[in-house]
Amino acid sequence: MSKHLPNTLPKIAFLYLDHVQRFFDYSNFKGWPDKIEKVVYHWGKDKERFIAKVKSKEIEVLIGNIPATAYETFREIARALPTVQFIPSLDSQFSNKSKENVTRFCKKYALPIPNTHIFYQPQKAFDFLSKSAYPLIIKKSYGPSNYGGYFVHKVDSFAQACELLESKKYYPVYVQDFIPMAADIRVMLIGHKPVCAFWRRPPLGKWLTNTSQGGSMDYKAVPRKVLQLSVKASKAANAEFWACDIAVGKDGQYRILECATAFAAFSYIRDWIGQYLMWSLSSGQFSKPYIPLYNWEELGKINSALLRTMRHISFSRQCHQSVNDSGETFDKISADGSPLLNAEPNQYEEWPSDVWNYQDNYARYQPSLDKTSAVAVQSVDPQESDISTVENVGREDIQVKEQLPPVLPVISE
């Protein structure tokens, strides 16, 4: 982990990747007095060059999200750069890689999610689907988001499920119970504090809430319990910045659909993240940004075409004349109304890839992705979701059994 002298600033750099949209720009770190470097990863066989470049520039902090397709490579890069602090940390980006990782993260920290099943053997998946009640949701697991809902599918029968999987070739097979939703809510957090939240509601007679699919959005009266759930997830991830998509079921329950450090955000929110990181990295030389809860209700009144162009928004602190003169529900939590907190870097890897990279570690030993696969996996008790076993069911499996990571094909709520 990076160390620097008191009252000195660490040498920071933006982590960019060719062909990947940049989340941060120099203007998001307005007022940082030192030069901010940039280091670009060029894909392919660029790992060693990238490592050498970071070392030659004497970078102490690398700031930027890593796409799912480069996540495992950057796990290796981070191990080769033990003195460099990655922001967000590779552990907090674990959920960025896949929906499977989101599920494993939520299960570890007892965060509510839809009942979920993950299969690495297609035949196991078909056996499960042939006996299931419908409708079900089948998703593409790989990647951090729903891509506007285009890789999320509702299937109403076993025949539809088979047709979808034959067409899409999704691997692993990721299945969830269909949860009738009134809407979902996206919450964005900085330093574990909600800084923006909005509803996404499906069009009449539809179930997808994505605005690209005709859904609508508004900022009004986001439930306090939704904000509290997002805070719990952010703290569990130890994330400097974070976003949760939370389903509001017609049964009145809240369930996490997605959570990640990679999310779409207007520029003013990226400015706030920059201010927060400047405060965090400077040992207090820069002021912590003041971001009132429920600010989104007021900012949401601004036309979105204008709001997405606004920059460097700030708020004056209220002068409280009495306990209840503020309309903020969260006032009773702390004098600061749920303050921004520093995400302290871990000194260990919580999600090491040699254990948790199921997608690559499992597939590597399979001769094919059909029912002749040499490896079969037992279901496990959902209360022991961090424990799994591998059956010995084929002569090829005898050779690789000890090399396989723990595999958890079925995860239930």
Secondary structure as GFF3:
##gff-version 3
##sequence-region A 1 413
A	DSSP	beta_strand	12	17	.	.	.	ID=ss1
A	DSSP	three_ten_helix	26	29	.	.	.	ID=ss2
A	DSSP	beta_strand	37	41	.	.	.	ID=ss3
A	DSSP	alpha_helix	47	56	.	.	.	ID=ss4
A	DSSP	beta_strand	61	63	.	.	.	ID=ss5
A	DSSP	three_ten_helix	68	70	.	.	.	ID=ss6
A	DSSP	alpha_helix	71	80	.	.	.	ID=ss7
A	DSSP	beta_strand	85	87	.	.	.	ID=ss8
A	DSSP	alpha_helix	94	97	.	.	.	ID=ss9
A	DSSP	alpha_helix	99	108	.	.	.	ID=ss10
A	DSSP	beta_strand	116	119	.	.	.	ID=ss11
A	DSSP	alpha_helix	122	130	.	.	.	ID=ss12
A	DSSP	beta_strand	136	139	.	.	.	ID=ss13
A	DSSP	three_ten_helix	147	149	.	.	.	ID=ss14
A	DSSP	beta_strand	152	155	.	.	.	ID=ss15
A	DSSP	alpha_helix	158	168	.	.	.	ID=ss16
A	DSSP	beta_strand	173	177	.	.	.	ID=ss17
A	DSSP	beta_strand	181	190	.	.	.	ID=ss18
A	DSSP	beta_strand	193	201	.	.	.	ID=ss19
A	DSSP	three_ten_helix	211	213	.	.	.	ID=ss20
A	DSSP	beta_strand	216	218	.	.	.	ID=ss21
A	DSSP	alpha_helix	224	237	.	.	.	ID=ss22
A	DSSP	beta_strand	241	249	.	.	.	ID=ss23
A	DSSP	beta_strand	254	260	.	.	.	ID=ss24
A	DSSP	alpha_helix	267	281	.	.	.	ID=ss25
A	DSSP	alpha_helix	295	299	.	.	.	ID=ss26
A	DSSP	alpha_helix	304	307	.	.	.	ID=ss27
A	DSSP	three_ten_helix	329	332	.	.	.	ID=ss28
A	DSSP	alpha_helix	353	356	.	.	.	ID=ss29
A	DSSP	alpha_helix	358	363	.	.	.	ID=ss30
A	DSSP	beta_strand	376	377	.	.	.	ID=ss31
A	DSSP	three_ten_helix	382	384	.	.	.	ID=ss32
A	DSSP	beta_strand	390	391	.	.	.	ID=ss33
A	DSSP	alpha_helix	395	400	.	.	.	ID=ss34
A	DSSP	three_ten_helix	401	403	.	.	.	ID=ss35
A	DSSP	beta_strand	410	411	.	.	.	ID=ss36
###
